[in-house]
Amino acid sequence: MRVEIVDVGPRDGLQNEDETLSPKVRAELCEKLASTGISRVEAASFVNPKRVPQMAGAEEVMAAIERSPGTSYAGLVLNERGYERAITAGVDEVRYAFPVTETFAQRNQNTTVADATQLAARLVERARLDGVRVSITLSAAFGDPFEGRVEPGHVLRIAGSVAASGPDEIVLADTIGVGVPNQVRTLVEGVAAQGITVACHFHDTRNTGIANAVAAIESGATVLDASVGGTGGCPFAPRATGNVATEDLVYLLHNMGYETGIDLDALIDVAAWLAQQLDKELPGQVHKAGNFV
């Protein structure tokens, strides 16, 4: 079985770092990731640079990338203005994200869950007309930093509304890293039953990310987000630390018999390079321990 990996390092991985990398370096990171065989890279975030200065210059990033023909370059958007910027910049895929809870939706995007769900349908329609892939991410699907636990039934109702508009996939995001495998199984199986591709996005805040990734794949998810080196976090979610490290996830999947199409040794080199760019030790484990064959 093949598992598709989306490396979100250039976006989610860098948006919460103290060190702000230039658009040129961020474009270079996208190129390095593509060279490892990663087929989808979340290259930029088309958000207000005053709120997320680490993501300033999204258009410059997209323009600077020497694109690999085997890789799709995605842009994260939070509203229609962001969508329009992303399309103009030439993304191959739009990833629209919104929280499933009212408090986080208001704080993060100044919207309501109902309005965000309606916007998802409009953006899917626009993406179809514009000829780009479109994914909808349900943020804080396992727990909210302000409201606490999120009931699976609530998430599945929203997912059902989103699925009706026909996006390419729905991404279930554990934005603050509170989920555990039985929650993952319930949500993945529930969304998959609606006949849509299920992806998952896990943070390793409480050391459950890898376990959750395995549960997701075994429950029917076929796409996993990860961030090279284990970087990441949300500026608007307290204590939301790094994503599952891409190289850790690839090591696990390969040794479990799954295919990813990714050169793990090359990916380890990219993680080491990123650590140098950020001048810090990254939380991922495999790029420090090395491959084992």
N, C-alpha and C positions, 0 to 999 in steps of 0.2 A: 504493500500500500504506500502511496505517496502522500506526504504532508507538505503543504505549501507554507513557506515561511515568508512573512512580511517583516523586513527589518525597519523598525521605526526609529532607529538610532538618530538619524539626522534631524528628526523632529522631536518626538517625545523624549528621546535620549538626551538631547541638548537643551531643551527648553527650561530646565530647572537648574542648570549648571551656573556656578558663580562666574566661570570663564565663558565669555561670549566669543565664539569662533566667527571668523569672517565668512561672508558668502562664498568666497573662493575655496576656503578650507572645507566648508560644508559640502560644496559641490564635489570636492576631491573625495570626501568620505563616501558620497553616493557612488562615485566611480569605483572606488576600491571595493565596496560591497557588491556591486554588480559583477566585478571581476571574479568573485568567489563562486558565482553561479546562482546567487539570490535573484529570484525572478521578479520580486516586487519590493520596492524601496519607498518608504514614506519620506520624501525628499524635503518637504517644507511645510510650513504652517502659515496660511494666509489669514492672519489675525492682526489685531491692532498692535503695532510695534511698541507703543507706549505701555501697553499692558504686559507684553512678553518681548522685551528687548532682545533676547537671545534669538528670536525668530525674525528679526528685522532683515529686509533685503530678500524676501522669498523669491521675487521675480529675478533678482540677480543670481540666486542659486540655480534656478531652473535654466537660465540662459547660459550659465557657465558649464553645466554638465555636458561632458562628451558621452552621449547616450550609447548604451550597449543595446543592440537589437533584440536581445533576449530578456530585457528587463523593462518592467513597467514602473514609471515614476509618478508617485501619487502626491497629492496635496491635501492637507487637512483643512476643512472649512467649518465655521461655526454659524454662518449666516449667508444670505444671498450675496452680499457684497463680497465676502470671501470667495464664494463660488465663482463670481464673475472675474475676480482677480486670477483665480486658479486657471480658469479656462483661457483667459487672455495670455497667461504665462506658458500655456502649452502642456499642462499636465496630461498624463495618460489615464489617470484615475482620480476621481474626487472621493474623499472620505469625509462625510458629514457626521459629526458627533454631537450628541446632546445628552444631558443627564436625565435619568428617569425619575428624579425626585424634584419637588418644587423648589426647595430652598437652594439646592445646588444649581438648578436651572436658572434661578434668578441671579444668584451670585456670579455664576460663571458666564452666562450669556444674556442676562437681562430679559428672560423670556419665561414662558410657562411650558409645562410638559405638553399640554394640548397644542399650543402654537408651534412648538418645536416638532411635534409629530406631523402636523400639517405641512410644515416646511420641508420635512423629509420627503413627503410625497411630491411636492413641487420640484424639488431638486432632482429627484429620480426622473421625473418627466423631462426636465431641462437637459439632464445628462444624456438621456436617450436621443433627444434632438441634436445634441452637440456631438454625439458619437463617442462618448467616453464612458469608461467603466465607473460604477458608483457603488460605494459601500456605505452602510449606515451603522454607526457605532452607538450602542446604548451604554453610556457611561454610568459608573456607580451602580452597576446592575447587581452587585453582590452586597453592597453596603455603602452608606452615604456618610460623609464626614460630619454632617450637621444633623441629620435625622436618624442615623443609626441603621439598623437592619432593614433590608428591603425585601418584601415578601415576593417569592417567586411568581405567584399569580399576577401580581402587579406588573412585573417585567414581561411576562408572557402575553398579557393583554396588549401592552405597548408594541411588543414584537409582532403580534398578529396584525395590528394596524399598519405597521411599517411594511411587513411582508406583502400586504395586499397591494402596495404600490409597485412591487416588483423590482427591488434593487438586486444587484448581483450577489450580495451577501449581507448578512447581519452579523455585526461584531459585538460579542458580549464582553464588556470591559470591567475588570475588577480594579477600578481606578485607584483605590487606596489599599489594596492588598489584604482584604479581610476574608475572602472566600475560602472554602474548603471543598474537597472533592465531591461530597454528596450534594452540595449546592450546585456545583458545576454540572453534575450528571442530570439533575432535575431541569436546569435551564437549557442545556444543550439538547437534550432529548425533546424537550417541549418545543423549542424553536425548529429543530430538524423535522418534527412531525408536521410542520406547516409547509414543508416542501421547499425549503430555501437553504442555500449553503450557509453553514454556521462557521464563524471564525471566533476566536477568543483572544483576549488581550489581558495578560496577567502581570501584576506587579508582585515583587517578592518581599514586600514589606514585613511580612510575618513568617517568612521562610516556607510558604506554601505554594509558591509559583510553579515549581517543577511538578509537584504532585497534582496540582490542578491541571496542568497541561496534559499529563498522561490521562487523567480522568476525562478531559475534553475529547481527546482523540478516540479513546475507547467508547465514548458515548455518541460519536457521530460527527464531531467537528473535523473539518479537513484543512483548515487554515489556522495558523497561529501567528500572532504578533510577537516580536521579541526585539531586543535592543542590544546591539553589539557592545560587549563589555559589561552589560547590566546597568548601563546608565539610565536615568529617567526620573520622572516625577511630575506632578501637576502643581504649578505655582498657586493654584486656587483651592487645593485640597490639603489641609494640614496633615503632616507626617506621611505624605504619599511619596515613598521612595522608589528606587529603581525598578525597571522592568526585568523580567526573566532575561538572562544573558543569552544572546543568540547562539553563541558557541557552546554554552552549557546544554541548551535545548537540542542542538544538532548532534552533539555527542550522545546524548541520551537516546534520541530517536534512531540514529544509525545503529547503535548497539542493541536496540530493541527490534531491529529488522525493518524499520521504515526507510523509505527513500525521500531525500529532500533535493537532490541535485546540487548540493553545496559542497565545496571543497573545504573541509573542516580546518586543515592546516593553514590554508590561505586566510580563512576567517580569523584564526588565532592571531595571525600577523596583523590583521586590520585592528583587532582589539588592542594589541600592543601599541600600534601606531596612534590610536585615539588616546590612549593613556598618556602618551608623550605630548599630544596636542593640548590636552587638558591639564597636564603637569600634575597628575594625581594617580593614585592606585584605584583601579576600577573594581567594582564589587564582584564581577564574574569570576568563576573558579577555574574553568578549563583553560583559559588563556594563560593562567599562571601555572597550573599543574602540567599542562601539555596534553596532547592526544595520547591514546593508549591503544596500540594495535597488536 
